[in-house]
Amino acid sequence: MFSLKKNIRNDVTCALVSADAGISTAAVRHARTGRPVLEQCRFYPSVAGQDDAAQLKRIVADQGLEKRGCTTLLAPGDYQLLMVEAPEVPPSELKAAIRWRIRDLIDFHIDDAVLDVFDVPPSGARAVQEHLYVVVARTGTVGEQIDRLEQAGAALHTIDIPELALRNIAAQLPQDANGQALLYFGAERGLITLTRDTTLYLARSMDIGYRQLRETPALADRLALELQRSMDYYDRHFQQAPITSITLCPLPGSTGSFAEQLEQQVGVPVHKLQADDIAELTDSVDAETFAHCLLAIGTALRSEPTQL
């Protein structure tokens, strides 16, 4: 998404992602043939009273991110993902046209916004490109993210969003060829993504995280309804075959029989994601570390060249 245009090795992508629970890192080697290789992933939990800036600097040095470079993610509350009608303008005028189109859809002045766009798959029988996804954030928020990492010594080259990190995860799974729903839960919020053939069709954010799932198992009913609505929209709007596979990303700690409840409610098989589903492993990865590092791994799985 937001690119800083720095020269990096293009065979290995490193990621560093911050969350309330701590900082996760990952490094993925992209082979010309075969599956990507997860060279490392590590989770550094937050500790009350610690110097966050000093810890971040130690992590950057520990992972060699001052030389290898890295990409990171915006936090869910730091950006908006909008679906807007695609303007009929030349490519050179697209950004200006999009700025005009979204000015009333954001809660701050458009002059304070930084944005990027990516395609929404064509809808309907005509297969016409009618909409675009727009990622928009405050310039100051993105600037703070850049300053924080660069002051820690990291050679930051790209800032991405969780929806595209999850798209990268989904793209490694065989069920993505026919379309799948993927469910991810952070501490306080969750994401549903619907993908097919490496393309993100739909993303929905939910105010339900793994902490709520542990405390209120009955939320599985609400999630099943949200998931069914999303899959119905995918079928109807994009005129695709129905989703027949759900992938549940790992959750830190225990959430009981949540996967089984969800499968029973929706009537679609639920696959519990494992680390070796998405990459070759150089070392074993325990379930808790994998859960905390999933977004960092998805970010490091990014392989497309930057365009901005």
C-alpha positions as CSV (number, residue, x, y, z in Angstrom):
1,M,0.0,0.0,0.0
2,F,1.9,3.1,1.2
3,S,5.4,2.7,-0.1
4,L,8.6,4.6,1.0
5,K,10.5,3.4,-2.1
6,K,13.6,2.0,-0.4
7,N,15.8,-0.6,-2.0
8,I,15.5,-4.0,-0.3
9,R,16.3,-7.6,-1.1
10,N,13.3,-8.9,-3.0
11,D,13.8,-12.6,-2.0
12,V,13.2,-12.0,1.7
13,T,10.5,-9.8,3.2
14,C,10.6,-8.9,6.9
15,A,7.6,-7.6,8.9
16,L,7.2,-6.0,12.3
17,V,3.7,-5.5,13.6
18,S,2.7,-3.8,16.9
19,A,-0.4,-4.6,18.9
20,D,-1.6,-4.1,22.5
21,A,-0.4,-7.6,23.5
22,G,3.1,-7.0,22.1
23,I,5.3,-6.9,19.0
24,S,5.5,-9.6,16.4
25,T,8.1,-10.1,13.7
26,A,8.4,-12.5,10.7
27,A,10.7,-13.1,7.8
28,V,9.6,-14.9,4.7
29,R,11.8,-16.1,1.8
30,H,10.1,-16.1,-1.5
31,A,11.4,-18.9,-3.7
32,R,11.1,-18.6,-7.5
33,T,9.4,-22.0,-7.5
34,G,7.6,-23.8,-4.7
35,R,6.2,-22.5,-1.5
36,P,7.4,-19.5,0.5
37,V,9.7,-20.3,3.5
38,L,9.0,-18.9,6.9
39,E,12.6,-18.2,8.1
40,Q,11.5,-16.9,11.5
41,C,8.6,-15.5,13.5
42,R,8.9,-14.2,17.1
43,F,6.5,-12.6,19.6
44,Y,7.7,-10.0,22.1
45,P,5.0,-9.6,24.7
46,S,4.3,-6.2,26.2
47,V,5.4,-5.7,29.8
48,A,3.9,-3.1,32.1
49,G,6.2,-0.3,32.8
50,Q,8.8,-1.1,30.1
51,D,10.3,1.6,27.8
52,D,8.4,0.8,24.6
53,A,10.8,2.8,22.4
54,A,13.8,1.0,23.9
55,Q,12.2,-2.4,23.4
56,L,11.4,-1.5,19.8
57,K,15.0,-0.5,19.2
58,R,16.2,-3.8,20.7
59,I,13.8,-5.8,18.4
60,V,15.0,-3.9,15.3
61,A,18.6,-4.7,16.2
62,D,17.8,-8.3,17.1
63,Q,16.1,-8.9,13.7
64,G,18.6,-6.9,11.7
65,L,15.9,-4.7,10.3
66,E,18.2,-1.7,10.0
67,K,19.8,-3.5,7.1
68,R,17.2,-6.0,5.9
69,G,14.3,-3.5,5.8
70,C,10.8,-4.3,6.9
71,T,7.1,-3.6,6.2
72,T,4.5,-3.0,8.9
73,L,0.7,-2.6,9.3
74,L,-1.6,0.2,10.2
75,A,-3.7,-0.6,13.3
76,P,-7.5,-1.1,12.6
77,G,-8.4,2.3,14.1
78,D,-5.8,4.2,12.1
79,Y,-7.4,3.9,8.6
80,Q,-10.6,3.4,6.7
81,L,-11.2,0.9,4.0
82,L,-13.9,2.3,1.6
83,M,-15.5,0.8,-1.5
84,V,-16.3,3.6,-4.0
85,E,-17.5,3.8,-7.5
86,A,-14.6,3.8,-10.0
87,P,-14.2,7.2,-11.7
88,E,-14.0,7.2,-15.4
89,V,-10.7,9.1,-15.7
90,P,-7.2,8.4,-17.0
91,P,-4.9,6.6,-14.6
92,S,-2.9,9.8,-14.1
93,E,-6.0,11.5,-12.7
94,L,-7.2,8.6,-10.6
95,K,-5.9,9.8,-7.2
96,A,-7.2,13.3,-7.6
97,A,-10.7,12.0,-8.6
98,I,-10.7,9.6,-5.7
99,R,-9.9,12.4,-3.3
100,W,-12.8,14.3,-4.5
101,R,-15.1,11.3,-4.3
102,I,-14.3,10.4,-0.7
103,R,-14.1,13.9,0.8
104,D,-17.5,13.5,2.5
105,L,-16.9,9.9,3.6
106,I,-14.2,10.6,6.1
107,D,-14.3,12.5,9.4
108,F,-11.3,14.8,8.7
109,H,-10.3,17.2,6.0
110,I,-9.2,15.6,2.7
111,D,-6.1,17.8,2.7
112,D,-4.9,15.8,5.7
113,A,-5.4,12.4,4.0
114,V,-3.0,10.0,2.4
115,L,-4.6,7.3,0.3
116,D,-4.0,4.3,-1.9
117,V,-6.4,2.2,-4.1
118,F,-6.7,-1.4,-5.2
119,D,-9.3,-3.1,-7.4
120,V,-12.6,-4.5,-6.4
121,P,-13.3,-7.6,-8.6
122,P,-15.9,-6.9,-11.3
123,S,-19.5,-7.5,-10.3
124,G,-22.5,-8.8,-12.2
125,A,-22.8,-10.6,-15.5
126,R,-21.1,-7.8,-17.5
127,A,-17.8,-8.3,-15.6
128,V,-17.2,-4.5,-15.6
129,Q,-14.8,-2.8,-13.1
130,E,-17.3,-0.7,-11.3
131,H,-15.7,-0.1,-7.9
132,L,-12.4,0.4,-6.2
133,Y,-11.2,-0.1,-2.6
134,V,-9.7,3.0,-1.1
135,V,-7.4,2.9,2.0
136,V,-7.4,6.3,3.6
137,A,-5.5,7.5,6.7
138,R,-4.5,10.8,8.3
139,T,-1.1,11.9,7.0
140,G,-0.1,12.6,10.6
141,T,-0.9,9.0,11.7
142,V,1.1,7.5,8.9
143,G,3.9,9.9,9.7
144,E,4.0,8.9,13.3
145,Q,4.2,5.2,12.3
146,I,7.2,6.0,10.0
147,D,8.9,8.1,12.7
148,R,8.5,5.5,15.4
149,L,10.1,2.7,13.4
150,E,12.8,4.8,11.8
151,Q,13.8,6.3,15.1
152,A,14.2,2.7,16.3
153,G,16.6,2.2,13.4
154,A,14.3,0.2,11.0
155,A,14.6,0.6,7.3
156,L,10.8,0.8,6.7
157,H,9.8,0.4,3.1
158,T,6.0,-0.3,3.1
159,I,3.0,0.2,5.3
160,D,0.2,-2.2,4.6
161,I,-3.2,-3.0,6.1
162,P,-4.5,-6.2,7.9
163,E,-7.0,-7.0,5.2
164,L,-4.2,-7.5,2.6
165,A,-2.1,-9.4,5.1
166,L,-5.0,-11.8,5.5
167,R,-5.4,-11.9,1.7
168,N,-1.8,-13.1,1.5
169,I,-2.4,-15.8,4.0
170,A,-5.5,-17.0,2.2
171,A,-3.7,-17.1,-1.2
172,Q,-1.4,-19.9,0.1
173,L,-4.3,-22.2,0.8
174,P,-5.6,-24.7,-1.8
175,Q,-9.2,-23.8,-1.0
176,D,-8.6,-20.3,-2.2
177,A,-8.9,-21.5,-5.8
178,N,-12.6,-21.9,-5.4
179,G,-13.2,-19.1,-2.8
180,Q,-13.0,-19.1,0.9
181,A,-13.9,-17.1,4.0
182,L,-11.2,-16.4,6.5
183,L,-11.8,-15.3,10.1
184,Y,-9.2,-13.5,12.1
185,F,-9.5,-12.2,15.7
186,G,-7.3,-9.7,17.4
187,A,-7.7,-8.9,21.1
188,E,-10.6,-6.5,20.6
189,R,-11.7,-6.7,17.0
190,G,-12.1,-9.3,14.3
191,L,-12.0,-9.4,10.5
192,I,-13.9,-11.5,7.9
193,T,-12.3,-11.7,4.5
194,L,-13.7,-13.4,1.4
195,T,-11.1,-14.2,-1.2
196,R,-10.9,-16.2,-4.4
197,D,-7.9,-16.9,-6.6
198,T,-5.6,-14.6,-4.6
199,T,-8.1,-11.7,-4.9
200,L,-9.8,-9.9,-2.0
201,Y,-13.5,-9.6,-2.8
202,L,-14.9,-8.5,0.6
203,A,-13.7,-7.5,4.0
204,R,-15.8,-6.8,7.1
205,S,-14.6,-5.6,10.5
206,M,-16.3,-6.7,13.7
207,D,-16.1,-5.4,17.2
208,I,-15.5,-8.9,18.6
209,G,-12.0,-10.1,19.6
210,Y,-10.7,-13.3,21.1
211,R,-11.1,-11.9,24.6
212,Q,-14.8,-11.5,24.1
213,L,-15.0,-15.0,22.5
214,R,-13.4,-16.5,25.6
215,E,-15.7,-14.7,28.0
216,T,-18.9,-15.1,25.9
217,P,-19.1,-18.3,23.9
218,A,-22.6,-17.4,22.7
219,L,-21.1,-14.8,20.4
220,A,-20.6,-17.7,18.0
221,D,-24.2,-17.2,17.0
222,R,-23.7,-13.6,16.1
223,L,-20.5,-14.3,14.2
224,A,-22.3,-17.0,12.3
225,L,-24.9,-14.5,11.2
226,E,-22.3,-11.9,10.1
227,L,-20.4,-14.6,8.2
228,Q,-23.6,-15.8,6.5
229,R,-24.5,-12.3,5.5
230,S,-21.1,-11.7,4.0
231,M,-21.2,-14.9,2.0
232,D,-24.7,-14.2,0.7
233,Y,-23.5,-10.7,-0.5
234,Y,-20.5,-12.4,-2.2
235,D,-22.7,-14.8,-4.0
236,R,-25.3,-12.2,-5.1
237,H,-23.1,-9.2,-5.9
238,F,-20.2,-10.9,-7.5
239,Q,-22.2,-13.8,-8.9
240,Q,-19.7,-16.4,-7.7
241,A,-20.3,-19.9,-6.7
242,P,-21.2,-20.2,-3.0
243,I,-18.3,-20.3,-0.4
244,T,-17.8,-23.9,0.7
245,S,-14.8,-23.4,3.0
246,I,-14.1,-21.4,6.1
247,T,-10.6,-20.9,7.5
248,L,-10.3,-20.0,11.2
249,C,-7.1,-18.2,12.1
250,P,-5.5,-19.4,15.4
251,L,-6.5,-17.5,18.6
252,P,-4.3,-17.0,21.6
253,G,-5.4,-19.1,24.5
254,S,-8.4,-21.4,24.5
255,T,-11.8,-20.6,23.0
256,G,-13.4,-23.9,23.7
257,S,-15.5,-25.4,20.9
258,F,-15.8,-22.2,19.0
259,A,-14.9,-23.7,15.6
260,E,-17.3,-26.6,16.1
261,Q,-20.1,-24.2,17.0
262,L,-19.4,-22.0,14.0
263,E,-19.4,-25.0,11.6
264,Q,-22.7,-26.2,13.0
265,Q,-24.3,-22.8,12.7
266,V,-23.2,-21.9,9.2
267,G,-23.2,-25.4,7.8
268,V,-19.8,-25.0,6.1
269,P,-16.6,-26.9,7.1
270,V,-14.3,-24.9,9.3
271,H,-10.6,-25.5,8.9
272,K,-8.3,-24.5,11.8
273,L,-5.2,-22.8,10.2
274,Q,-1.8,-24.2,11.0
275,A,1.6,-22.6,10.3
276,D,2.7,-25.3,7.8
277,D,-0.5,-24.7,5.8
278,I,0.9,-21.4,4.5
279,A,4.7,-21.8,4.3
280,E,7.6,-24.2,4.6
281,L,9.0,-24.0,8.2
282,T,12.7,-23.9,9.0
283,D,11.8,-24.4,12.7
284,S,8.7,-25.5,14.5
285,V,6.3,-22.8,15.6
286,D,4.1,-23.3,18.7
287,A,0.4,-22.4,18.4
288,E,0.6,-19.4,20.7
289,T,3.4,-17.8,18.8
290,F,1.7,-18.5,15.5
291,A,-1.5,-16.9,16.7
292,H,0.3,-13.7,17.8
293,C,2.5,-13.6,14.7
294,L,-0.1,-14.3,12.1
295,L,-0.5,-10.8,10.8
296,A,3.3,-10.3,10.7
297,I,3.6,-13.5,8.7
298,G,0.8,-12.4,6.3
299,T,2.5,-9.0,5.9
300,A,5.8,-10.7,5.1
301,L,4.1,-12.9,2.5
302,R,3.6,-9.8,0.5
303,S,5.3,-10.4,-2.9
304,E,3.8,-7.9,-5.3
305,P,6.1,-4.9,-6.3
306,T,5.2,-1.6,-4.8
307,Q,3.6,0.9,-7.2
308,L,3.5,4.2,-5.5
